[in-house]
Amino acid sequence: MRNRLSIALSVLLAVPLAAGGQGAPDAVAVDPTHHHVLFENEHVRVFRALASPGDRSPMHTHPPFVFVGLATARLRMATPTATGVIFDVHPEQVLWMENAEHSWEMIAGQAHVVAVEVKSARNRAPAAPANLPATDAATVDPKAHQVVLENDHVRVLEVLASTGARSQMHSHSRGIVLISLGRARGRLAMPDGTSVLADFHPGQVIWMEPGSHSWEIVSGENRLIAVEVKSAGRK
C-alpha cells in the first residue's frame, strides 16, 4: 500500500501567489456540480470531488488542503502558467497542495477525491508546537498507524488492519478527518470501559474529536487515511 501513496508538499498544479493573491473564484463557489461540501467546522472545510470522462471545471482556486484520491482517473489541467498538464489520480494518493489555481477536464476513469481544507493554513501561520504524549497512536502502535505526510499544519496517518487485528489503548491529541477506503467493522473500547461497534465503508468521511481508545477489527479490511489537524489540538 505504501508504495502506492504519493506524498508531496507541492505539485505542478499549485502556483505561486501573485502580489494581489489568487484571482480565480473558489472551487466550491464556481463549480458546486463537481465540488460537494461534506461538512465544515472551525478547523476544516471538507469537500468531495466527483467527475466522469468529458466533465470540465473552469479556472478556480483552493485554499491549502490535503488531497486524498479514492479512485483512478486521468485529467488534463491548465494553470495560469501552463496548459495541457496531465494529472493522474489513484486510490490512496495523498498530497498537500497550497495556492492551487487550475481548471481541468476529465479524460478517463472516474474521479473521486476528498479534500480537507485547513483553515489555519490560509494565513500561513503554523500551529503552535505541541509535544505528543507517549500514548500517541503512532508511538504505541506504529505498525497500524503509519505517518505518510507531515508539515506545519497536518499529520496524515495511514491506518491498515485486517480481521482479528487489535490496537492497544492509545490517544489522538488532535481533531481528525477520517477517510475510509475499505470496508470493515471495528469494536472501539474507551478508557471508561465502554465499547461501541463502528462500521466503515469506502468513501465514508467523518470528523473525530481528540480522545483515546483501543480497537479490534471484527470483520473486513480496515483502510483509513486520518488527517490530523494540528490547530485542532486539545484545549
Contacts in CASP RR format, 6 or more apart in sequence:
PFRMAT RR
TARGET T0000
AUTHOR 0000-0000-0000
METHOD contacts of the structure
MODEL  1
MRNRLSIALSVLLAVPLAAGGQGAPDAVAVDPTHHHVLFENEHVRVFRAL
ASPGDRSPMHTHPPFVFVGLATARLRMATPTATGVIFDVHPEQVLWMENA
EHSWEMIAGQAHVVAVEVKSARNRAPAAPANLPATDAATVDPKAHQVVLE
NDHVRVLEVLASTGARSQMHSHSRGIVLISLGRARGRLAMPDGTSVLADF
HPGQVIWMEPGSHSWEIVSGENRLIAVEVKSAGRK
1 92 0 8 1.000
1 158 0 8 1.000
1 160 0 8 1.000
1 223 0 8 1.000
2 146 0 8 1.000
2 148 0 8 1.000
2 158 0 8 1.000
4 90 0 8 1.000
4 91 0 8 1.000
4 92 0 8 1.000
4 93 0 8 1.000
5 92 0 8 1.000
5 93 0 8 1.000
5 94 0 8 1.000
5 148 0 8 1.000
5 158 0 8 1.000
6 90 0 8 1.000
6 93 0 8 1.000
6 94 0 8 1.000
6 95 0 8 1.000
7 94 0 8 1.000
7 95 0 8 1.000
7 148 0 8 1.000
7 149 0 8 1.000
8 95 0 8 1.000
8 96 0 8 1.000
9 96 0 8 1.000
9 151 0 8 1.000
10 96 0 8 1.000
10 97 0 8 1.000
10 98 0 8 1.000
11 95 0 8 1.000
11 97 0 8 1.000
12 77 0 8 1.000
12 79 0 8 1.000
12 82 0 8 1.000
12 85 0 8 1.000
12 87 0 8 1.000
13 77 0 8 1.000
13 79 0 8 1.000
13 85 0 8 1.000
13 87 0 8 1.000
13 97 0 8 1.000
13 100 0 8 1.000
13 102 0 8 1.000
14 97 0 8 1.000
14 98 0 8 1.000
14 99 0 8 1.000
14 100 0 8 1.000
14 101 0 8 1.000
15 79 0 8 1.000
15 80 0 8 1.000
15 81 0 8 1.000
15 99 0 8 1.000
15 100 0 8 1.000
15 101 0 8 1.000
16 99 0 8 1.000
17 99 0 8 1.000
22 61 0 8 1.000
22 99 0 8 1.000
22 101 0 8 1.000
23 61 0 8 1.000
23 101 0 8 1.000
24 30 0 8 1.000
24 59 0 8 1.000
24 60 0 8 1.000
24 61 0 8 1.000
24 101 0 8 1.000
25 60 0 8 1.000
25 61 0 8 1.000
26 60 0 8 1.000
26 61 0 8 1.000
26 62 0 8 1.000
26 63 0 8 1.000
27 35 0 8 1.000
27 47 0 8 1.000
27 57 0 8 1.000
27 60 0 8 1.000
27 61 0 8 1.000
27 62 0 8 1.000
28 35 0 8 1.000
28 37 0 8 1.000
28 45 0 8 1.000
28 47 0 8 1.000
29 60 0 8 1.000
30 58 0 8 1.000
30 60 0 8 1.000
31 57 0 8 1.000
31 58 0 8 1.000
31 60 0 8 1.000
34 49 0 8 1.000
34 50 0 8 1.000
34 51 0 8 1.000
34 55 0 8 1.000
34 57 0 8 1.000
35 47 0 8 1.000
35 48 0 8 1.000
35 49 0 8 1.000
35 57 0 8 1.000
36 47 0 8 1.000
36 48 0 8 1.000
36 49 0 8 1.000
36 50 0 8 1.000
37 45 0 8 1.000
37 46 0 8 1.000
37 47 0 8 1.000
38 46 0 8 1.000
38 47 0 8 1.000
38 48 0 8 1.000
38 114 0 8 1.000
38 205 0 8 1.000
39 45 0 8 1.000
39 46 0 8 1.000
39 205 0 8 1.000
39 207 0 8 1.000
40 46 0 8 1.000
41 207 0 8 1.000
42 119 0 8 1.000
43 118 0 8 1.000
43 119 0 8 1.000
43 120 0 8 1.000
43 175 0 8 1.000
43 229 0 8 1.000
43 231 0 8 1.000
43 232 0 8 1.000
44 116 0 8 1.000
44 117 0 8 1.000
44 118 0 8 1.000
44 119 0 8 1.000
44 177 0 8 1.000
44 207 0 8 1.000
44 229 0 8 1.000
44 232 0 8 1.000
45 117 0 8 1.000
45 119 0 8 1.000
46 114 0 8 1.000
46 115 0 8 1.000
46 116 0 8 1.000
46 117 0 8 1.000
46 177 0 8 1.000
46 205 0 8 1.000
46 207 0 8 1.000
47 114 0 8 1.000
47 115 0 8 1.000
47 117 0 8 1.000
48 112 0 8 1.000
48 113 0 8 1.000
48 114 0 8 1.000
48 115 0 8 1.000
48 205 0 8 1.000
49 111 0 8 1.000
49 112 0 8 1.000
49 113 0 8 1.000
49 114 0 8 1.000
49 115 0 8 1.000
50 110 0 8 1.000
50 111 0 8 1.000
50 112 0 8 1.000
51 57 0 8 1.000
51 73 0 8 1.000
51 75 0 8 1.000
51 104 0 8 1.000
51 106 0 8 1.000
51 110 0 8 1.000
51 111 0 8 1.000
52 106 0 8 1.000
52 109 0 8 1.000
52 110 0 8 1.000
52 111 0 8 1.000
53 106 0 8 1.000
53 107 0 8 1.000
53 108 0 8 1.000
53 109 0 8 1.000
54 105 0 8 1.000
54 106 0 8 1.000
54 107 0 8 1.000
55 105 0 8 1.000
55 106 0 8 1.000
55 111 0 8 1.000
56 103 0 8 1.000
56 104 0 8 1.000
56 105 0 8 1.000
56 106 0 8 1.000
57 103 0 8 1.000
57 104 0 8 1.000
57 105 0 8 1.000
58 103 0 8 1.000
59 78 0 8 1.000
59 80 0 8 1.000
59 101 0 8 1.000
59 102 0 8 1.000
59 103 0 8 1.000
60 101 0 8 1.000
60 102 0 8 1.000
60 103 0 8 1.000
61 99 0 8 1.000
61 100 0 8 1.000
61 101 0 8 1.000
62 97 0 8 1.000
62 100 0 8 1.000
62 101 0 8 1.000
62 115 0 8 1.000
62 117 0 8 1.000
63 117 0 8 1.000
63 118 0 8 1.000
63 119 0 8 1.000
63 121 0 8 1.000
63 122 0 8 1.000
64 96 0 8 1.000
64 97 0 8 1.000
64 98 0 8 1.000
64 99 0 8 1.000
64 117 0 8 1.000
64 118 0 8 1.000
64 121 0 8 1.000
64 122 0 8 1.000
64 153 0 8 1.000
65 96 0 8 1.000
65 97 0 8 1.000
65 100 0 8 1.000
65 115 0 8 1.000
65 116 0 8 1.000
65 117 0 8 1.000
65 118 0 8 1.000
66 94 0 8 1.000
66 95 0 8 1.000
66 96 0 8 1.000
66 97 0 8 1.000
66 115 0 8 1.000
66 116 0 8 1.000
66 118 0 8 1.000
66 149 0 8 1.000
66 154 0 8 1.000
66 156 0 8 1.000
66 177 0 8 1.000
66 227 0 8 1.000
67 93 0 8 1.000
67 94 0 8 1.000
67 95 0 8 1.000
67 96 0 8 1.000
67 97 0 8 1.000
67 113 0 8 1.000
67 115 0 8 1.000
68 92 0 8 1.000
68 93 0 8 1.000
68 94 0 8 1.000
68 113 0 8 1.000
68 114 0 8 1.000
68 115 0 8 1.000
68 116 0 8 1.000
68 179 0 8 1.000
68 225 0 8 1.000
68 227 0 8 1.000
69 89 0 8 1.000
69 90 0 8 1.000
69 91 0 8 1.000
69 92 0 8 1.000
69 93 0 8 1.000
69 94 0 8 1.000
69 112 0 8 1.000
69 113 0 8 1.000
69 114 0 8 1.000
70 91 0 8 1.000
70 112 0 8 1.000
70 113 0 8 1.000
70 114 0 8 1.000
70 179 0 8 1.000
70 181 0 8 1.000
70 202 0 8 1.000
70 203 0 8 1.000
71 89 0 8 1.000
71 90 0 8 1.000
71 91 0 8 1.000
71 109 0 8 1.000
71 110 0 8 1.000
71 111 0 8 1.000
71 112 0 8 1.000
72 88 0 8 1.000
72 89 0 8 1.000
72 90 0 8 1.000
72 91 0 8 1.000
72 109 0 8 1.000
72 110 0 8 1.000
73 88 0 8 1.000
73 89 0 8 1.000
73 106 0 8 1.000
73 108 0 8 1.000
73 109 0 8 1.000
73 110 0 8 1.000
73 111 0 8 1.000
73 112 0 8 1.000
74 86 0 8 1.000
74 87 0 8 1.000
74 88 0 8 1.000
74 89 0 8 1.000
74 106 0 8 1.000
74 107 0 8 1.000
74 108 0 8 1.000
74 109 0 8 1.000
75 86 0 8 1.000
75 87 0 8 1.000
75 88 0 8 1.000
75 89 0 8 1.000
75 104 0 8 1.000
75 105 0 8 1.000
75 106 0 8 1.000
75 107 0 8 1.000
75 111 0 8 1.000
76 84 0 8 1.000
76 85 0 8 1.000
76 86 0 8 1.000
76 87 0 8 1.000
76 104 0 8 1.000
76 105 0 8 1.000
76 107 0 8 1.000
77 84 0 8 1.000
77 85 0 8 1.000
77 86 0 8 1.000
77 87 0 8 1.000
77 102 0 8 1.000
77 103 0 8 1.000
77 104 0 8 1.000
78 84 0 8 1.000
78 85 0 8 1.000
78 102 0 8 1.000
78 103 0 8 1.000
78 104 0 8 1.000
79 85 0 8 1.000
79 101 0 8 1.000
79 102 0 8 1.000
80 101 0 8 1.000
85 102 0 8 1.000
86 107 0 8 1.000
87 104 0 8 1.000
89 111 0 8 1.000
89 113 0 8 1.000
91 181 0 8 1.000
92 158 0 8 1.000
92 181 0 8 1.000
92 223 0 8 1.000
92 225 0 8 1.000
94 148 0 8 1.000
94 149 0 8 1.000
94 156 0 8 1.000
94 158 0 8 1.000
94 225 0 8 1.000
96 149 0 8 1.000
96 151 0 8 1.000
96 154 0 8 1.000
98 121 0 8 1.000
112 203 0 8 1.000
114 179 0 8 1.000
114 203 0 8 1.000
114 205 0 8 1.000
116 154 0 8 1.000
116 177 0 8 1.000
116 227 0 8 1.000
116 229 0 8 1.000
118 153 0 8 1.000
118 154 0 8 1.000
118 229 0 8 1.000
118 231 0 8 1.000
119 231 0 8 1.000
120 127 0 8 1.000
120 153 0 8 1.000
120 229 0 8 1.000
120 230 0 8 1.000
120 231 0 8 1.000
121 152 0 8 1.000
121 153 0 8 1.000
126 152 0 8 1.000
126 153 0 8 1.000
126 230 0 8 1.000
127 152 0 8 1.000
127 153 0 8 1.000
127 230 0 8 1.000
127 231 0 8 1.000
130 173 0 8 1.000
130 230 0 8 1.000
130 233 0 8 1.000
132 139 0 8 1.000
132 173 0 8 1.000
133 171 0 8 1.000
133 173 0 8 1.000
134 140 0 8 1.000
135 169 0 8 1.000
135 170 0 8 1.000
135 171 0 8 1.000
135 212 0 8 1.000
136 170 0 8 1.000
136 171 0 8 1.000
136 172 0 8 1.000
136 173 0 8 1.000
137 145 0 8 1.000
137 157 0 8 1.000
137 167 0 8 1.000
137 170 0 8 1.000
137 171 0 8 1.000
137 172 0 8 1.000
138 145 0 8 1.000
138 146 0 8 1.000
138 147 0 8 1.000
138 157 0 8 1.000
139 170 0 8 1.000
140 167 0 8 1.000
140 168 0 8 1.000
140 169 0 8 1.000
140 170 0 8 1.000
141 167 0 8 1.000
141 168 0 8 1.000
141 170 0 8 1.000
144 159 0 8 1.000
144 160 0 8 1.000
144 161 0 8 1.000
144 165 0 8 1.000
144 167 0 8 1.000
145 157 0 8 1.000
145 158 0 8 1.000
145 159 0 8 1.000
145 167 0 8 1.000
145 170 0 8 1.000
145 226 0 8 1.000
146 157 0 8 1.000
146 158 0 8 1.000
146 160 0 8 1.000
147 155 0 8 1.000
147 156 0 8 1.000
147 157 0 8 1.000
148 156 0 8 1.000
148 157 0 8 1.000
148 158 0 8 1.000
148 225 0 8 1.000
149 155 0 8 1.000
149 156 0 8 1.000
150 156 0 8 1.000
152 230 0 8 1.000
153 229 0 8 1.000
153 230 0 8 1.000
153 231 0 8 1.000
154 227 0 8 1.000
154 228 0 8 1.000
154 229 0 8 1.000
154 230 0 8 1.000
155 174 0 8 1.000
155 228 0 8 1.000
155 230 0 8 1.000
156 225 0 8 1.000
156 226 0 8 1.000
156 227 0 8 1.000
156 228 0 8 1.000
157 224 0 8 1.000
157 225 0 8 1.000
157 226 0 8 1.000
157 228 0 8 1.000
158 224 0 8 1.000
158 225 0 8 1.000
158 226 0 8 1.000
159 222 0 8 1.000
159 223 0 8 1.000
159 224 0 8 1.000
159 225 0 8 1.000
159 226 0 8 1.000
160 222 0 8 1.000
160 223 0 8 1.000
160 224 0 8 1.000
161 167 0 8 1.000
161 184 0 8 1.000
161 217 0 8 1.000
161 221 0 8 1.000
161 222 0 8 1.000
162 217 0 8 1.000
162 220 0 8 1.000
162 221 0 8 1.000
162 222 0 8 1.000
163 184 0 8 1.000
163 217 0 8 1.000
163 218 0 8 1.000
163 219 0 8 1.000
163 220 0 8 1.000
163 221 0 8 1.000
164 216 0 8 1.000
164 217 0 8 1.000
164 218 0 8 1.000
165 216 0 8 1.000
165 217 0 8 1.000
165 222 0 8 1.000
166 214 0 8 1.000
166 215 0 8 1.000
166 216 0 8 1.000
166 217 0 8 1.000
167 214 0 8 1.000
167 215 0 8 1.000
167 216 0 8 1.000
168 214 0 8 1.000
169 189 0 8 1.000
169 191 0 8 1.000
169 212 0 8 1.000
169 213 0 8 1.000
169 214 0 8 1.000
170 212 0 8 1.000
170 213 0 8 1.000
170 214 0 8 1.000
171 210 0 8 1.000
171 211 0 8 1.000
171 212 0 8 1.000
172 208 0 8 1.000
172 210 0 8 1.000
172 211 0 8 1.000
172 212 0 8 1.000
172 226 0 8 1.000
172 228 0 8 1.000
173 210 0 8 1.000
173 211 0 8 1.000
173 233 0 8 1.000
173 234 0 8 1.000
174 210 0 8 1.000
174 228 0 8 1.000
174 229 0 8 1.000
174 230 0 8 1.000
174 232 0 8 1.000
174 233 0 8 1.000
174 234 0 8 1.000
175 207 0 8 1.000
175 208 0 8 1.000
175 209 0 8 1.000
175 210 0 8 1.000
175 228 0 8 1.000
175 229 0 8 1.000
175 232 0 8 1.000
175 233 0 8 1.000
176 207 0 8 1.000
176 208 0 8 1.000
176 226 0 8 1.000
176 227 0 8 1.000
176 228 0 8 1.000
176 229 0 8 1.000
177 205 0 8 1.000
177 206 0 8 1.000
177 207 0 8 1.000
177 208 0 8 1.000
177 226 0 8 1.000
177 227 0 8 1.000
177 229 0 8 1.000
178 204 0 8 1.000
178 205 0 8 1.000
178 206 0 8 1.000
178 207 0 8 1.000
178 208 0 8 1.000
178 224 0 8 1.000
178 225 0 8 1.000
178 226 0 8 1.000
178 227 0 8 1.000
179 203 0 8 1.000
179 204 0 8 1.000
179 205 0 8 1.000
179 224 0 8 1.000
179 225 0 8 1.000
179 226 0 8 1.000
179 227 0 8 1.000
180 200 0 8 1.000
180 201 0 8 1.000
180 202 0 8 1.000
180 203 0 8 1.000
180 204 0 8 1.000
180 205 0 8 1.000
180 223 0 8 1.000
180 224 0 8 1.000
181 202 0 8 1.000
181 203 0 8 1.000
181 223 0 8 1.000
181 224 0 8 1.000
181 225 0 8 1.000
182 200 0 8 1.000
182 201 0 8 1.000
182 202 0 8 1.000
182 220 0 8 1.000
182 221 0 8 1.000
182 222 0 8 1.000
182 223 0 8 1.000
182 224 0 8 1.000
183 200 0 8 1.000
183 201 0 8 1.000
183 202 0 8 1.000
183 220 0 8 1.000
183 221 0 8 1.000
184 199 0 8 1.000
184 200 0 8 1.000
184 217 0 8 1.000
184 218 0 8 1.000
184 219 0 8 1.000
184 220 0 8 1.000
184 221 0 8 1.000
184 222 0 8 1.000
184 223 0 8 1.000
185 197 0 8 1.000
185 198 0 8 1.000
185 199 0 8 1.000
185 200 0 8 1.000
185 217 0 8 1.000
185 218 0 8 1.000
185 219 0 8 1.000
185 220 0 8 1.000
186 197 0 8 1.000
186 198 0 8 1.000
186 199 0 8 1.000
186 200 0 8 1.000
186 215 0 8 1.000
186 216 0 8 1.000
186 217 0 8 1.000
186 218 0 8 1.000
186 219 0 8 1.000
186 222 0 8 1.000
187 195 0 8 1.000
187 196 0 8 1.000
187 197 0 8 1.000
187 198 0 8 1.000
187 215 0 8 1.000
187 216 0 8 1.000
187 218 0 8 1.000
188 195 0 8 1.000
188 196 0 8 1.000
188 197 0 8 1.000
188 198 0 8 1.000
188 213 0 8 1.000
188 214 0 8 1.000
188 215 0 8 1.000
189 195 0 8 1.000
189 213 0 8 1.000
189 214 0 8 1.000
189 215 0 8 1.000
189 216 0 8 1.000
190 196 0 8 1.000
190 212 0 8 1.000
190 213 0 8 1.000
191 212 0 8 1.000
191 213 0 8 1.000
197 218 0 8 1.000
200 222 0 8 1.000
200 224 0 8 1.000
210 232 0 8 1.000
210 233 0 8 1.000
210 234 0 8 1.000
END
